[in-house]
Amino acid sequence: MAVLAIAVVVNQFRTAHLEREHSIQMQTEHYVKAVEAHVTYSIQSVDLSLIGFANAIKVMPAKQSRSPETMTELLSSRESSFNSDYWITFIDPKGNAVAASIGNSVIGASYADRDYFKVHVNNDAHGKLFIGAPSIGRVSKKRLFFLSRRVENAKGEFMGVVAAPLNVDRYVRVFENSRLDSDVSIALIHAGGKVIARVPNFEKAFARDMRATPLFDNVSKAPSGSFKSVSVIDNLSRIFSYRVINGLPLIVVVGNNDAETTRLLQQNYLVGGAGLAMLLLLMLGAGHFFLRTYRRQEEREHRYRALYSASHDMERQLRANEESMKQASLLFQNSGEGMMVTDAQGLILTVNPAFSMLSGYAEKELIGRHAQTLASSRNDQEFFDRLVEGVNETGHWKGEIWHRNKDEEELLVAMVINTVYDEQGKPFRYVALMSDITQKKASEEIIWRQANFDTLTGLPNRRMFHEHLRKEMKKTDRSQLPMALVFVDLDYFKEINDTLGHDKGDLLLKEVATRLLSCVRSTDTVARLGGDEFTVIIGELRNPGDVMRTAQEILQQMSRPFQLGDNIAHISGSIGITLYPEDGADAETLIKNADQAMYTAKQQGRNRFNYFAPFMQESTHARINLVNDLRQAVSHNQLRLMYQPIIDLTSGAIVKAEALVRWQHPLRGLLSPADFITVAESSGMMIGIGDWVFQQAARQARQWQAIASPAFQICVNKSASQFRDDSSNYQQWLDFLHELQLKPKSIVVEVTDKLLLDVANSNIGLGHEHMQICLDDFGTGCALTFLKRFRVDYIKINPADGLLICEAMIAMAHKLNIKVIAEGIETPQQLSALTASGCDFGQGYLLSKPILAEELQEKLQKQVEPVNK
């Protein structure tokens, strides 16, 4: 009976022990929920501050966001509600602290090696909150753990990290005050395994790795639960309850020591074995103790419940957040900017009233439509491809887009698109904000044009000219290709204004602007500085000769008559040229140089261009001297004519000759045309030289026709300047031939196809007067359309261009009744091939180099001797 009684008592004690363990487990589970609620609320409070600061930095102008003073002012202006238990630090993209809400103590410290910084550099956190493992503060030396968020600008570019170091001591104080008994342990552990805060034994437990403990074994199986284990911190056996905080890398653990329960169980076993005599006494004592313990347990559970009820205060805070959402809804409905929300496929879910006013559609008319259908056809597919690419890569897009409203009107709107992501980081919603900027843009365009363009000519004005000049100088610095600045001043413009009136002067300036634009490339800049002063910026010069050709083209265009209503005006231009960077390192110096060069051109007689270039000074002086010497060449009989025979390839007889001018300079010796023709053209002396060559060639033709044949011809070259100059009098040439009793066909005028293009509208009527035309360098330009228009008699080809090409040209010319002269024949193979192809005439060093008139006359006499005999 005693044994049975003891067994009953022991069984009761064991049952009580199990019930007590279950009660303790229930208590720890309630306890851990209360602690979880507190930790969650504190983390959310800090995260709201981080989000607010990150958004404030995001919308800052770029200049302010890079200013440490501005960032410090921003952070310090929003006092933390955490009573100095955390602060806000802004870390730049290199990992250096540049501003903080607690002063300058951490500014300059490097956090580039910390996990809460590195995770945001490559956006591994996908824009979400990151909670780092506990560590000792680099500057404060406090026990901390860090909350951080990535900061981006409006373009989605990485600007840095905003971090909140949380003082772990705060949690230690809260946990300590929450303990209902000394045998209760409370811990906050990072998901990475390290202890953030624990009571008791905080000093020993901080940052200790718990991954090899039963806690993480249970966490791997379920996010919440209870287990019994011996603590590795203080070696006490406890019943632990844990919870992994939803969405955060944090684990809350509460343990209750069951040592008293074990001790009581062992004591009861000993009492039961002492005998039946003491059974009643032990039962009474144990019952009394059990009741007392049970009351204590009830009291403790009551306190647990009171603590758990405190978590409802936090729920009220969440309801306050819901109120904020309602306010956001009011903002959406009453915003002055149009707002549109679409799903991930771009289908419209909702719009606000401002968007309805902008588009003309009611909300119900838009829901379910694709947002792109509201865009105007002005936006091509390439535009939408760029927009989608930008949104996919950065999560947002900002720009201007043409919108079509319900009335089919097109509006230019400024639009910002932002992406809302789901928990898996995938696009969930797209939010678009837009405002009508059509009128604003039009007004800005008018104001901008008035400020930057000349109202009369439409060319860039002085202000825009300076801006373009600086840009071209920067391009030159990058590409290392020189740039030219050309100043153009109109000659005799004042006389036009005085005689024909300012209205006609304005018409003249407009036409000048049009002609200047036709002389330059599309990448060059033509501007009007005011009055009759114009500038041309020629950038990235790969060939310095392009500047001279452009200047010559401008001179030609300015020399052409201007039709001003019923009046015709004749002007010219004086041009100054300077080069960058050779002539100067700044815009002011270049402008001064070009202006001086232009006035030098005016002083030298107008209708010309002049360089200002240090490296060209010597050649400029030499050219001036050459011009002065050339003026005396004709009067001092220094010009010479040489003749290169032209052979009839069928008979082998010399039937023509090309007259080639040379200059017998008194100091420099015999000069070829390449040494002085350009100077002669730019100085205006080509007309006189051309007339002298023509007269000498005509006299020689009469002499050789008497020796060789009445059909003998001499070819003379004419330059472009002779056709452009109004003073050229072709009737005088014909009169001179008549005086010599020569037929006009005795002289063949050689011109290039490019010259024909240049003077297509000029008075070139030689063919009509039976003075024959030979088209030199045929095929290098666009001469095909001019063969018949100008009644071309001969074309010149060169075997160096390819014998097959020459063969085709010969066949084409013969179809058009045009004869062919092959020049530059240097090998027997070329001669043979050309003869076989039916070429009419040939000249070249294989046949004869240019020779003096006396030598050619001897050849002609020998050629006719067999005939005479």
Secondary structure, DSSP 8 states (H G I E B T S, - for coil): -HHHHHHHHHHHHHHHHHHHHHHHHHHHHHHHHHHHHHHHHHHHHHHHHHHHHHHHHHTS-HHHHT-HHHHHHHHHTS--SSTTSB--EEE-TTSBEEEETT-SSSTT-B-TTSHHHHHHHTTTTTTS-EE---EE-TTT--EEEEEEEEEE-TT--EEEEEEEEEEHHHHHHHHHHH-SSTTEEEEEEETTSBEEEEESSHHHHTT-B-TTSHHHHHHTT-SEEEEEEE-TTT--EEEEEEEE-TTSSEEEEEEEE-HHHHHHHHHHHHHHHT-GGGHHHHHHHHHHHHHHHHHHHHHHHHHHHHHHHHHHHHHHHHHHHHHHHHHHHHHHHH-SSEEEEEETTSBEEEE-HHHHHHHS--HHHHTTSBGGGGB-TTS-HHHHHHHHHHHHHHSEEEEEEEEE-TTS-EEEEEEEEEEEE-TTS-EEEEEEEEEE-HHHHHHHHHHHHHHHB-TTT-SB-HHHHHHHHHHHHHHHHHH---EEEEEEEEETHHHHHHHH-HHHHHHHHHHHHHHHHHHS-TTSEEEEEETTEEEEEE-S-SSTHHHHHHHHHHHHHHHS-EEETTEEE--EEEEEEEEETTS-SSHHHHHHHHHHHHHHHHHTTSSEEEEE-GGGHHHHHHHHHHHHHHHHHTTTT-EEEEEEEEEETTT--EEEEEEEEEEEETTTEEE-HHHHHHHHHHTT-HHHHHHHHHHHHHHHHHHHHHHT-TT-EEEEE--HHHHH-TT--HHHHHHHHHHTT--GGGEEEEEEHHHHHHTTTS---TGGGT-EEEEETTTSSSGGGGTTTTT--EEEE-GGG-HHHHHHHHHHHHHTT-EEEE----SHHHHHHHHHTT--EE-STTT---B-HHHHHHHHHHHHHHHH-
